[in-house]
Amino acid sequence: MSKAEVWMGYLPSFYHGIREMKAIANAEGAELDKLDERLVDLIDQYYPETATWALSRYEQDLSIPVNPSKPLEQRRSVVISKMRGSGKVSASMLKNVAQAYERGSIEVSVQPAEYKVTIHFRDTLGIPPNLSDLQSAIEAIKPAHMAVDYALRYLTIAEVEGMTVEQLSATTQDRLLGGGA
């Protein structure tokens, strides 16, 4: 329902048939619709998950280099990760930060005796699109003496053998170990 219809609903019924009142309601309704859209957009800017034009403000506040040529999703991932990456470093924190970059399943394992952390990508095949951003974020929050390994997932021979010709032709080379680059 448009704002013009809502506006007309507030008026007494004898105004509903008057052409001038309909014209006023349509003009006011159009302005109210624009105002509503702008308010929704403004509220979206308060959350990094939905921010668009205010994303550069988040980046500046968090001392992240502003790069408008990057896709919005990747920029949001960096902002969300930076916001999550404060406090005591733990496996759950590292997983939380990594999850901001990747929409698939991630496991983080810590080997304290070896001074190593391993981040396993369980659902994503091949190299994630913004792996370098994730590496930078993890490097910024992890203890300096810890090494980080990234365990990527590729299609196995058994998975490829079980694929149909159509599935295989739709599979890009970067999902295969050693393919693409």
C-alpha positions as a Markdown table, in Angstrom:
| # | Residue | x | y | z |
|---|---|---|---|---|
| 1 | Met | 0.0 | 0.0 | 0.0 |
| 2 | Ser | 1.4 | 3.3 | -1.0 |
| 3 | Lys | 1.7 | 6.3 | 1.4 |
| 4 | Ala | -0.9 | 8.1 | -0.7 |
| 5 | Glu | -3.5 | 5.4 | 0.0 |
| 6 | Val | -2.6 | 5.4 | 3.7 |
| 7 | Trp | -2.9 | 9.2 | 3.7 |
| 8 | Met | -6.3 | 9.1 | 2.1 |
| 9 | Gly | -7.4 | 6.5 | 4.6 |
| 10 | Tyr | -7.0 | 9.1 | 7.4 |
| 11 | Leu | -9.3 | 11.5 | 5.7 |
| 12 | Pro | -13.1 | 11.5 | 6.1 |
| 13 | Ser | -14.8 | 9.5 | 3.4 |
| 14 | Phe | -16.4 | 12.6 | 1.7 |
| 15 | Tyr | -12.9 | 13.6 | 0.6 |
| 16 | His | -12.3 | 10.3 | -1.3 |
| 17 | Gly | -14.2 | 11.4 | -4.4 |
| 18 | Ile | -12.6 | 14.8 | -4.7 |
| 19 | Arg | -10.0 | 15.0 | -7.5 |
| 20 | Glu | -7.9 | 17.7 | -5.9 |
| 21 | Met | -7.6 | 15.7 | -2.6 |
| 22 | Lys | -6.5 | 12.7 | -4.6 |
| 23 | Ala | -3.9 | 14.9 | -6.4 |
| 24 | Ile | -2.6 | 16.3 | -3.0 |
| 25 | Ala | -2.5 | 12.7 | -1.5 |
| 26 | Asn | -0.6 | 11.4 | -4.5 |
| 27 | Ala | 2.0 | 14.3 | -4.3 |
| 28 | Glu | 2.4 | 13.9 | -0.5 |
| 29 | Gly | 2.4 | 10.1 | -0.8 |
| 30 | Ala | 5.3 | 10.2 | -3.4 |
| 31 | Glu | 7.3 | 12.4 | -1.1 |
| 32 | Leu | 6.5 | 10.2 | 1.9 |
| 33 | Asp | 7.6 | 7.1 | -0.1 |
| 34 | Lys | 10.9 | 8.8 | -0.9 |
| 35 | Leu | 11.4 | 9.7 | 2.8 |
| 36 | Asp | 10.6 | 6.1 | 3.8 |
| 37 | Glu | 13.2 | 4.8 | 1.4 |
| 38 | Arg | 15.8 | 7.2 | 2.6 |
| 39 | Leu | 15.1 | 6.3 | 6.3 |
| 40 | Val | 15.4 | 2.6 | 5.5 |
| 41 | Asp | 18.7 | 3.3 | 3.7 |
| 42 | Leu | 19.9 | 5.4 | 6.6 |
| 43 | Ile | 19.1 | 2.7 | 9.1 |
| 44 | Asp | 21.0 | 0.2 | 6.9 |
| 45 | Gln | 24.1 | 2.3 | 7.3 |
| 46 | Tyr | 24.2 | 1.7 | 11.1 |
| 47 | Tyr | 25.1 | -2.0 | 10.6 |
| 48 | Pro | 28.2 | -3.1 | 8.7 |
| 49 | Glu | 26.3 | -6.1 | 7.3 |
| 50 | Thr | 24.0 | -3.8 | 5.3 |
| 51 | Ala | 26.1 | -0.6 | 5.0 |
| 52 | Thr | 26.8 | 0.7 | 1.5 |
| 53 | Trp | 27.8 | 4.4 | 1.3 |
| 54 | Ala | 28.8 | 4.5 | 5.0 |
| 55 | Leu | 31.2 | 1.5 | 4.7 |
| 56 | Ser | 34.1 | 3.9 | 4.1 |
| 57 | Arg | 33.4 | 5.5 | 7.5 |
| 58 | Tyr | 33.7 | 2.1 | 9.2 |
| 59 | Glu | 36.9 | 1.5 | 7.4 |
| 60 | Gln | 38.4 | 4.9 | 8.4 |
| 61 | Asp | 37.3 | 4.4 | 12.0 |
| 62 | Leu | 38.9 | 1.0 | 12.2 |
| 63 | Ser | 42.1 | 2.1 | 10.3 |
| 64 | Ile | 41.3 | -0.2 | 7.3 |
| 65 | Pro | 42.6 | 1.1 | 3.9 |
| 66 | Val | 39.5 | 2.3 | 1.9 |
| 67 | Asn | 39.4 | 0.5 | -1.4 |
| 68 | Pro | 36.1 | 1.3 | -3.3 |
| 69 | Ser | 37.1 | -0.9 | -6.2 |
| 70 | Lys | 36.6 | -4.0 | -4.0 |
| 71 | Pro | 33.2 | -5.6 | -3.9 |
| 72 | Leu | 31.0 | -4.5 | -1.0 |
| 73 | Glu | 30.8 | -8.0 | 0.4 |
| 74 | Gln | 34.6 | -8.2 | 0.7 |
| 75 | Arg | 34.8 | -4.8 | 2.3 |
| 76 | Arg | 32.1 | -5.7 | 4.8 |
| 77 | Ser | 33.9 | -8.9 | 5.6 |
| 78 | Val | 37.0 | -6.9 | 6.5 |
| 79 | Val | 35.0 | -4.4 | 8.7 |
| 80 | Ile | 33.1 | -7.2 | 10.5 |
| 81 | Ser | 36.2 | -9.2 | 11.1 |
| 82 | Lys | 38.1 | -6.2 | 12.5 |
| 83 | Met | 35.1 | -5.5 | 14.8 |
| 84 | Arg | 35.1 | -9.1 | 16.0 |
| 85 | Gly | 38.8 | -9.3 | 16.4 |
| 86 | Ser | 39.3 | -7.5 | 19.7 |
| 87 | Gly | 39.9 | -9.1 | 23.1 |
| 88 | Lys | 41.8 | -12.2 | 24.2 |
| 89 | Val | 42.8 | -14.3 | 21.2 |
| 90 | Ser | 41.3 | -17.8 | 21.3 |
| 91 | Ala | 40.4 | -20.5 | 18.7 |
| 92 | Ser | 36.7 | -19.3 | 18.9 |
| 93 | Met | 37.7 | -15.7 | 18.2 |
| 94 | Leu | 39.8 | -16.8 | 15.3 |
| 95 | Lys | 36.9 | -18.8 | 14.0 |
| 96 | Asn | 34.6 | -15.9 | 14.5 |
| 97 | Val | 36.9 | -13.6 | 12.5 |
| 98 | Ala | 37.4 | -16.2 | 9.7 |
| 99 | Gln | 33.7 | -16.8 | 9.5 |
| 100 | Ala | 33.2 | -13.1 | 8.7 |
| 101 | Tyr | 35.1 | -13.6 | 5.5 |
| 102 | Glu | 33.7 | -17.0 | 4.5 |
| 103 | Arg | 30.1 | -18.0 | 4.3 |
| 104 | Gly | 30.8 | -21.8 | 4.4 |
| 105 | Ser | 31.8 | -24.0 | 7.4 |
| 106 | Ile | 35.2 | -23.2 | 9.0 |
| 107 | Glu | 37.1 | -25.1 | 11.7 |
| 108 | Val | 40.0 | -23.7 | 13.7 |
| 109 | Ser | 42.4 | -26.0 | 15.5 |
| 110 | Val | 45.2 | -24.8 | 17.7 |
| 111 | Gln | 48.3 | -26.9 | 18.2 |
| 112 | Pro | 49.9 | -25.1 | 21.2 |
| 113 | Ala | 52.9 | -27.4 | 21.4 |
| 114 | Glu | 53.8 | -26.6 | 17.8 |
| 115 | Tyr | 52.9 | -22.9 | 18.1 |
| 116 | Lys | 50.5 | -23.3 | 15.2 |
| 117 | Val | 46.9 | -22.6 | 14.2 |
| 118 | Thr | 45.2 | -24.3 | 11.3 |
| 119 | Ile | 42.1 | -22.8 | 9.6 |
| 120 | His | 40.2 | -25.5 | 7.7 |
| 121 | Phe | 37.8 | -24.4 | 5.0 |
| 122 | Arg | 35.2 | -27.2 | 4.9 |
| 123 | Asp | 32.6 | -26.1 | 2.4 |
| 124 | Thr | 34.4 | -23.7 | 0.1 |
| 125 | Leu | 36.1 | -25.3 | -2.9 |
| 126 | Gly | 39.4 | -23.8 | -4.1 |
| 127 | Ile | 40.8 | -20.5 | -2.9 |
| 128 | Pro | 38.3 | -18.2 | -1.2 |
| 129 | Pro | 38.0 | -14.9 | -3.1 |
| 130 | Asn | 39.3 | -12.7 | -0.3 |
| 131 | Leu | 41.8 | -15.0 | 1.3 |
| 132 | Ser | 44.4 | -12.2 | 1.4 |
| 133 | Asp | 42.1 | -10.0 | 3.5 |
| 134 | Leu | 41.5 | -12.9 | 5.9 |
| 135 | Gln | 45.2 | -13.6 | 6.2 |
| 136 | Ser | 45.8 | -9.9 | 7.0 |
| 137 | Ala | 43.1 | -9.9 | 9.7 |
| 138 | Ile | 44.3 | -13.1 | 11.3 |
| 139 | Glu | 47.9 | -11.8 | 11.2 |
| 140 | Ala | 46.9 | -8.6 | 12.9 |
| 141 | Ile | 45.2 | -10.4 | 15.9 |
| 142 | Lys | 47.1 | -13.6 | 16.4 |
| 143 | Pro | 50.1 | -13.8 | 18.8 |
| 144 | Ala | 53.4 | -13.1 | 17.0 |
| 145 | His | 54.9 | -16.5 | 17.9 |
| 146 | Met | 52.0 | -18.5 | 16.3 |
| 147 | Ala | 52.1 | -19.7 | 12.7 |
| 148 | Val | 48.9 | -20.0 | 10.7 |
| 149 | Asp | 48.2 | -22.7 | 8.1 |
| 150 | Tyr | 45.2 | -22.5 | 5.8 |
| 151 | Ala | 43.8 | -25.9 | 4.8 |
| 152 | Leu | 41.8 | -25.4 | 1.6 |
| 153 | Arg | 39.3 | -27.9 | 0.2 |
| 154 | Tyr | 39.4 | -29.2 | -3.3 |
| 155 | Leu | 37.4 | -31.9 | -5.1 |
| 156 | Thr | 38.7 | -35.4 | -4.5 |
| 157 | Ile | 39.1 | -38.0 | -7.1 |
| 158 | Ala | 36.2 | -39.9 | -5.6 |
| 159 | Glu | 34.0 | -36.8 | -5.8 |
| 160 | Val | 35.0 | -36.2 | -9.4 |
| 161 | Glu | 34.4 | -39.8 | -10.4 |
| 162 | Gly | 30.9 | -39.6 | -8.9 |
| 163 | Met | 30.0 | -36.5 | -11.0 |
| 164 | Thr | 27.8 | -36.6 | -14.1 |
| 165 | Val | 29.1 | -35.2 | -17.4 |
| 166 | Glu | 26.9 | -32.1 | -16.9 |
| 167 | Gln | 28.2 | -31.5 | -13.3 |
| 168 | Leu | 31.8 | -32.0 | -14.5 |
| 169 | Ser | 31.4 | -29.6 | -17.4 |
| 170 | Ala | 30.0 | -27.0 | -15.0 |
| 171 | Thr | 32.9 | -27.4 | -12.6 |
| 172 | Thr | 35.6 | -24.7 | -12.9 |
| 173 | Gln | 39.2 | -25.7 | -12.9 |
| 174 | Asp | 40.0 | -23.8 | -9.7 |
| 175 | Arg | 38.0 | -26.3 | -7.7 |
| 176 | Leu | 40.5 | -29.0 | -8.6 |
| 177 | Leu | 43.8 | -29.3 | -6.8 |
| 178 | Gly | 46.5 | -27.8 | -9.0 |
| 179 | Gly | 43.9 | -26.4 | -11.4 |
| 180 | Gly | 43.6 | -22.7 | -12.2 |
| 181 | Ala | 45.7 | -20.2 | -10.4 |
